[in-house]
Structures are given as C-alpha cells and as structure tokens.
Amino acid sequence: MKGAALETDIWKIRVQLTKPVTWIPLIWGVACGAAASGNYVWNDPKDIAQLLACMMMSGPFLTGYTQTINDWYDRDIDAINEPYRPIPSGRISQQDVIIQIWALLLGGLGISYGLDVWAGHEFPIMLVLAVFGSFISYIYSAPPLKLKQSGWAGNYALGSSYIALPWWAGQALFGTLTPDVMVLTVAYSLAGLGIAIVNDFKSIEGDRQMGLQSLPVAFGVDTAKWICVSTIDVTQLGVAAYLYWGLGETTYAAVLLALILPQIFFQFKYFLPDPIANDVKYQASAQPFLVFGLLTTGLAIGHMNQVAAAAASSGAL
C-alpha cells in the first residue's frame, strides 16, 4: 500500500503483496452472511471455529490471491503509478510471485472443500463459491478479458467480490443461500462499485497512459466523483427502504439510515472537494459506517429467518 515500508525480507514482502488491509471487508462480509443465516450461535465453539476458517479462506488466502495476481498483471502500470510496489521495484522475483499465486489459490480452495465436509454439505457449495470468486478475480486482472479495463464492469466485479461473495460464503456455511438474499447482496454490491471508484482517482495518469477506461478517465474527475457517491448512497438508501417496507424490520432500517448519514457528511467534507487528495481520509472516515450498515442488514435478515423458523416450528406442533 502507499506509504508501506520498503521491506527486503522475502516473507514480509509476500505479506505486503496480499495487502492485509484489504482482507478486512471480506472477513466482515463473512460475519454478515453468518448473521443473516439465522443459525449462527455466537458463543458456540464449533460455530466460531468454522467462522474463523471461512474468514481465513476469504481473507488471507483468496483475497491474498486476488491482490497478488492483480499486482502481477498490473506490474507495468504500477511502474508508472506506484513504482514502490514489490513487483515493479524488483524486491521479489517473478518465480516467487507465481509460487505465491498458486499457493494462495490452492490453499483457499482446499479450505473451502474442508468447510463443506465439516458442515456436512451434500453439495459442495463452499467450493463452488470459492472457484467462482477465484475465476472473477482472474478475469478482473488478467487478459484477454481484464475487466478492470472497463470502469463499470471492473468496479462492479470488485464491489461484488467485497460484498456479495463473502456474504454468500458465510450464509451458505451456516444456513441456506436463498435467491432473495443473493439478489439483495448483488444489489448492495453497487455500493461496493462506488467504493472501488474511490480507488481509481489516485491512478488517473497511469490509467490514461495505459488505455484503461476507469471512470475518472472516461468521465473526468468531477462527473466520476458524483457517480461514486451516488452509487454508494442510493444503494444503501434502497436497502434501508427494503428492510422497512419489504421485510418489516423497522428498527434495523432506522439503524441503517443512521449509519448512512455520517457517510454523506464525510463525502461533502472530504471526498467531493478533492477526491484525489482526500481519498484515503474519506475512506478511513466513512467506510466504518458502511461496513456496520452491512452487518445491520445481515442481522435484519437473520432476525427475519429466525422469526420465520419459529413460526414454522410452532405451526408444525
């Protein structure tokens, strides 16, 4: 990451390549999915162990794989935008990078299959989700598709990987992944698209030179910054409305609305005046409210599932 120490120890460099700070949203997303299942018991040792294993799969292994393979295929553009990174700076060999990519990928897939066996799944849903997410990561970074070359497709792929996929993993591990939740989280990923756009402002010059059509390059800084905040805010407001009117979870809807308002405040205070200079400051200030909004939504769905299960059990007696 920008400002990271220029390490020479190979293992510290390997960790830098995986960008541990980017694991956090995936780990959080798994917790949101577990909450949404309605079956996760927060003080049960087995549930805790399974949750931690799922977080390890989604964070260090598969997000680490995603970040490493992205840096590998971005090594030329990083030489322009961020030459201090481990690969363009020459602090790690190409062979070591390739070994790391395969180790993280195979390790993540292995954990996913182990979770299926541990949870007693008849269908290996965790392995399927892990393979699907890894495939999205690959086509996001690698030619010939290289989704990140397109501002819309690339940013949405990134946003859904940070919101929908870990949520699906957490919910599938402890409960049933239903179509309505899949649709909701795919829609919620539009907020993730907005977050992904924030990261594009710092790379405008290199993206323009390399022909990448990020949204700030395609639309200009002023238009792109409004697209960014609109997708973040409108998406969350839509989810709050769904919780209130669609699910009848009025308390959770009110909490989510209360978490959206500070994000709008920080957008006007930091991001909109200067999205290039204040991108990190904005994300540090606003994103905690967004991720707690995700958990609020997960808890709302979990509460709904618990009520439905109790009603079904009562009706069967």
C-alpha positions as CSV (number, residue, x, y, z in Angstrom):
1,M,0.0,0.0,0.0
2,K,1.0,3.6,-0.4
3,G,3.4,4.6,2.3
4,A,4.3,1.0,3.2
5,A,7.9,0.3,4.3
6,L,10.3,-0.9,1.5
7,E,10.9,-4.3,3.1
8,T,13.7,-6.6,1.9
9,D,12.7,-9.6,3.9
10,I,11.0,-12.0,1.4
11,W,8.3,-13.1,3.8
12,K,7.4,-9.5,4.7
13,I,7.3,-8.7,1.0
14,R,4.9,-11.7,0.5
15,V,2.6,-10.3,3.1
16,Q,2.7,-6.9,1.5
17,L,1.7,-8.4,-1.8
18,T,-1.5,-9.8,-0.2
19,K,-2.4,-6.3,1.2
20,P,-3.8,-7.4,4.6
21,V,-5.8,-4.2,4.9
22,T,-8.0,-5.4,2.1
23,W,-8.8,-8.6,3.9
24,I,-11.0,-6.8,6.4
25,P,-14.1,-6.2,4.2
26,L,-14.1,-9.9,3.1
27,I,-13.8,-11.1,6.7
28,W,-16.5,-8.7,7.8
29,G,-18.7,-9.9,4.9
30,V,-18.4,-13.5,6.1
31,A,-19.6,-12.4,9.5
32,C,-22.6,-10.6,7.9
33,G,-23.5,-13.7,6.0
34,A,-23.3,-15.8,9.1
35,A,-25.6,-13.4,10.9
36,A,-28.0,-13.4,8.0
37,S,-28.3,-17.2,8.2
38,G,-30.2,-17.0,11.5
39,N,-28.4,-20.2,12.6
40,Y,-25.0,-19.0,13.7
41,V,-24.6,-19.3,17.5
42,W,-22.1,-16.6,18.6
43,N,-20.8,-18.4,21.7
44,D,-20.7,-21.9,20.2
45,P,-17.0,-23.1,19.9
46,K,-17.7,-25.2,16.7
47,D,-19.5,-22.3,15.0
48,I,-16.7,-19.9,16.0
49,A,-14.1,-22.3,14.6
50,Q,-16.0,-22.7,11.3
51,L,-16.4,-19.0,11.0
52,L,-12.7,-18.3,11.6
53,A,-11.8,-20.9,9.0
54,C,-14.2,-19.3,6.5
55,M,-12.7,-15.9,7.3
56,M,-9.2,-17.3,6.7
57,M,-10.3,-18.7,3.3
58,S,-11.9,-15.4,2.2
59,G,-9.3,-13.1,3.7
60,P,-5.6,-14.1,3.7
61,F,-6.0,-16.9,1.1
62,L,-8.4,-15.8,-1.6
63,T,-8.2,-12.1,-1.1
64,G,-4.4,-12.5,-0.9
65,Y,-4.5,-14.5,-4.2
66,T,-6.6,-11.7,-5.7
67,Q,-4.3,-9.0,-4.7
68,T,-1.1,-10.9,-5.7
69,I,-2.4,-11.8,-9.2
70,N,-3.7,-8.2,-9.7
71,D,-0.2,-6.8,-8.9
72,W,1.3,-9.4,-11.2
73,Y,-0.8,-8.3,-14.2
74,D,-0.5,-4.6,-13.2
75,R,3.3,-4.6,-12.9
76,D,3.7,-2.4,-16.0
77,I,1.1,0.2,-15.0
78,D,2.4,0.1,-11.4
79,A,5.8,1.0,-12.6
80,I,4.2,4.3,-13.6
81,N,1.7,4.9,-10.8
82,E,3.2,3.1,-7.8
83,P,6.8,2.1,-8.6
84,Y,7.5,1.4,-4.9
85,R,5.3,-1.8,-5.0
86,P,7.2,-5.1,-4.5
87,I,7.0,-6.3,-8.1
88,P,7.9,-3.2,-10.2
89,S,10.6,-2.3,-7.6
90,G,12.2,-5.7,-8.2
91,R,12.1,-6.7,-4.5
92,I,10.5,-10.1,-5.3
93,S,11.3,-12.4,-8.2
94,Q,8.7,-13.4,-10.9
95,Q,9.1,-17.0,-9.8
96,D,8.3,-16.2,-6.2
97,V,5.2,-14.3,-7.3
98,I,3.9,-17.2,-9.4
99,I,4.5,-19.6,-6.5
100,Q,2.6,-17.3,-4.1
101,I,-0.4,-17.0,-6.5
102,W,-0.7,-20.8,-6.8
103,A,-0.2,-21.5,-3.1
104,L,-2.8,-19.0,-2.0
105,L,-5.3,-20.2,-4.6
106,L,-5.0,-23.9,-3.9
107,G,-4.9,-23.2,-0.1
108,G,-8.2,-21.2,-0.3
109,L,-9.9,-23.9,-2.4
110,G,-8.7,-26.6,0.0
111,I,-10.1,-24.8,3.0
112,S,-13.4,-24.3,1.1
113,Y,-13.7,-28.0,0.5
114,G,-12.8,-28.8,4.1
115,L,-15.6,-26.5,5.2
116,D,-18.1,-28.4,3.1
117,V,-17.0,-31.6,4.7
118,W,-17.0,-30.1,8.2
119,A,-20.5,-28.6,7.7
120,G,-21.9,-31.9,6.2
121,H,-22.9,-30.3,3.0
122,E,-24.3,-32.8,0.4
123,F,-23.5,-30.2,-2.4
124,P,-20.0,-28.6,-2.1
125,I,-21.4,-25.0,-2.1
126,M,-18.3,-23.6,-0.4
127,L,-16.0,-25.0,-3.0
128,V,-18.3,-23.8,-5.8
129,L,-18.3,-20.2,-4.3
130,A,-14.6,-20.3,-3.9
131,V,-14.0,-21.4,-7.5
132,F,-16.4,-18.8,-8.8
133,G,-14.8,-16.0,-6.8
134,S,-11.4,-17.0,-7.9
135,F,-12.5,-17.0,-11.5
136,I,-13.9,-13.5,-11.2
137,S,-10.6,-12.4,-9.6
138,Y,-8.7,-13.8,-12.5
139,I,-10.7,-12.3,-15.3
140,Y,-10.7,-9.0,-13.4
141,S,-6.9,-8.8,-13.6
142,A,-5.8,-11.0,-16.5
143,P,-6.1,-10.6,-20.3
144,P,-7.9,-11.1,-22.5
145,L,-11.0,-10.1,-20.5
146,K,-9.2,-7.9,-17.9
147,L,-12.5,-6.5,-16.6
148,K,-10.7,-3.7,-14.8
149,Q,-10.0,-2.1,-18.2
150,S,-13.7,-1.2,-18.2
151,G,-14.7,1.2,-15.4
152,W,-18.2,-0.1,-15.0
153,A,-17.6,-3.9,-15.3
154,G,-14.3,-3.8,-13.4
155,N,-15.5,-1.8,-10.5
156,Y,-18.7,-3.8,-10.1
157,A,-16.8,-7.1,-10.2
158,L,-14.6,-5.7,-7.5
159,G,-17.5,-4.4,-5.5
160,S,-19.5,-7.7,-5.6
161,S,-16.3,-9.6,-4.6
162,Y,-16.1,-7.5,-1.5
163,I,-19.8,-7.6,-0.5
164,A,-21.8,-10.4,-2.2
165,L,-19.3,-13.3,-2.3
166,P,-18.1,-13.3,1.3
167,W,-21.7,-12.8,2.5
168,W,-22.8,-15.8,0.4
169,A,-20.0,-17.9,1.9
170,G,-20.9,-17.0,5.5
171,Q,-24.6,-17.6,4.9
172,A,-24.1,-20.9,2.9
173,L,-21.8,-22.2,5.6
174,F,-24.4,-21.9,8.4
175,G,-27.7,-21.9,6.6
176,T,-29.3,-21.8,3.2
177,L,-28.3,-19.3,0.5
178,T,-31.7,-18.1,-0.9
179,P,-32.3,-16.3,-4.2
180,D,-33.8,-13.2,-2.5
181,V,-30.6,-12.7,-0.4
182,M,-28.5,-13.3,-3.5
183,V,-30.4,-10.6,-5.3
184,L,-30.2,-8.2,-2.3
185,T,-26.4,-8.6,-1.9
186,V,-25.8,-8.3,-5.7
187,A,-27.7,-5.0,-5.5
188,Y,-25.8,-4.0,-2.4
189,S,-22.7,-4.5,-4.3
190,L,-23.4,-1.3,-6.2
191,A,-22.2,0.4,-3.1
192,G,-19.0,-1.6,-3.5
193,L,-18.8,-0.3,-7.1
194,G,-18.8,3.2,-5.6
195,I,-16.0,2.3,-3.1
196,A,-14.0,0.8,-6.0
197,I,-14.3,4.1,-7.9
198,V,-12.7,5.9,-5.0
199,N,-9.5,3.9,-5.5
200,D,-9.4,4.9,-9.2
201,F,-8.7,8.6,-8.6
202,K,-5.1,8.1,-7.5
203,S,-4.3,6.2,-10.7
204,I,-5.7,8.6,-13.3
205,E,-2.4,9.4,-15.0
206,G,-1.2,5.8,-15.3
207,D,-4.6,4.5,-16.4
208,R,-4.7,7.1,-19.1
209,Q,-1.3,6.2,-20.4
210,M,-2.1,2.5,-20.4
211,G,-5.5,3.0,-22.1
212,L,-7.6,1.8,-19.1
213,Q,-11.0,3.3,-19.1
214,S,-11.5,3.9,-15.4
215,L,-14.5,6.1,-14.6
216,P,-12.3,9.1,-13.7
217,V,-10.5,8.8,-17.0
218,A,-13.7,8.2,-19.0
219,F,-15.9,10.8,-17.4
220,G,-13.5,13.2,-15.8
221,V,-12.9,13.8,-12.1
222,D,-16.0,16.0,-11.5
223,T,-18.5,13.6,-13.0
224,A,-16.9,10.5,-11.7
225,K,-16.9,11.7,-8.1
226,W,-20.7,12.3,-8.2
227,I,-21.2,8.8,-9.8
228,C,-19.2,7.4,-7.0
229,V,-21.1,8.9,-4.1
230,S,-24.5,8.4,-5.8
231,T,-24.0,4.7,-6.1
232,I,-22.9,4.4,-2.5
233,D,-25.8,6.5,-1.1
234,V,-28.7,5.5,-3.3
235,T,-27.9,1.8,-2.9
236,Q,-27.8,1.9,0.9
237,L,-31.0,4.0,1.0
238,G,-32.7,1.5,-1.2
239,V,-31.6,-1.3,1.1
240,A,-33.0,0.6,4.1
241,A,-36.3,1.1,2.3
242,Y,-36.4,-2.7,1.6
243,L,-35.8,-3.5,5.2
244,Y,-38.5,-1.1,6.3
245,W,-41.3,-1.8,3.8
246,G,-40.2,-5.2,2.3
247,L,-39.2,-7.1,5.4
248,G,-40.9,-5.1,8.1
249,E,-37.6,-4.8,10.0
250,T,-38.3,-1.2,11.0
251,T,-35.7,-0.9,13.8
252,Y,-32.9,-2.3,11.6
253,A,-33.9,0.1,8.8
254,A,-33.7,3.0,11.2
255,V,-30.2,1.9,12.3
256,L,-29.1,1.6,8.7
257,L,-30.4,5.1,7.9
258,A,-28.5,6.5,10.9
259,L,-25.3,4.8,9.5
260,I,-25.8,6.3,6.1
261,L,-26.0,9.9,7.2
262,P,-22.4,10.2,8.5
263,Q,-21.1,8.8,5.2
264,I,-22.9,11.6,3.4
265,F,-21.3,14.1,5.8
266,F,-17.8,12.8,5.1
267,Q,-18.4,12.8,1.3
268,F,-19.1,16.6,1.4
269,K,-16.4,17.3,3.9
270,Y,-13.5,15.3,2.3
271,F,-14.3,13.5,-0.9
272,L,-16.3,15.8,-3.1
273,P,-14.0,18.9,-2.6
274,D,-10.9,16.9,-3.7
275,P,-11.3,13.2,-4.4
276,I,-7.6,12.8,-5.4
277,A,-6.0,14.3,-2.3
278,N,-8.6,13.1,0.2
279,D,-9.4,9.6,-1.0
280,V,-7.7,7.8,2.0
281,K,-9.0,10.3,4.6
282,Y,-12.6,9.8,3.2
283,Q,-12.4,6.1,3.2
284,A,-11.0,6.0,6.7
285,S,-13.8,8.2,8.0
286,A,-16.8,6.9,6.0
287,Q,-16.2,3.2,5.4
288,P,-16.6,2.0,9.1
289,F,-20.2,3.3,8.9
290,L,-20.8,1.4,5.6
291,V,-19.5,-1.9,6.9
292,F,-21.6,-1.6,10.1
293,G,-24.5,-1.0,7.7
294,L,-23.7,-4.3,6.1
295,L,-23.8,-6.1,9.5
296,T,-27.1,-4.3,10.3
297,T,-28.6,-5.7,7.1
298,G,-27.3,-9.2,7.9
299,L,-28.7,-9.1,11.4
300,A,-32.1,-7.9,10.0
301,I,-32.2,-10.8,7.6
302,G,-31.1,-13.2,10.3
303,H,-33.9,-11.9,12.6
304,M,-36.4,-12.4,9.8
305,N,-35.2,-16.0,9.3
306,Q,-35.3,-16.8,13.0
307,V,-38.9,-15.5,13.2
308,A,-39.9,-17.5,10.1
309,A,-38.3,-20.6,11.5
310,A,-40.0,-20.2,14.9
311,A,-43.4,-19.7,13.1
312,A,-42.8,-22.8,11.0
313,S,-41.9,-24.8,14.1
314,S,-44.9,-23.6,16.0
315,G,-47.2,-24.4,13.1
316,A,-45.8,-27.9,12.9
317,L,-46.7,-28.7,16.6
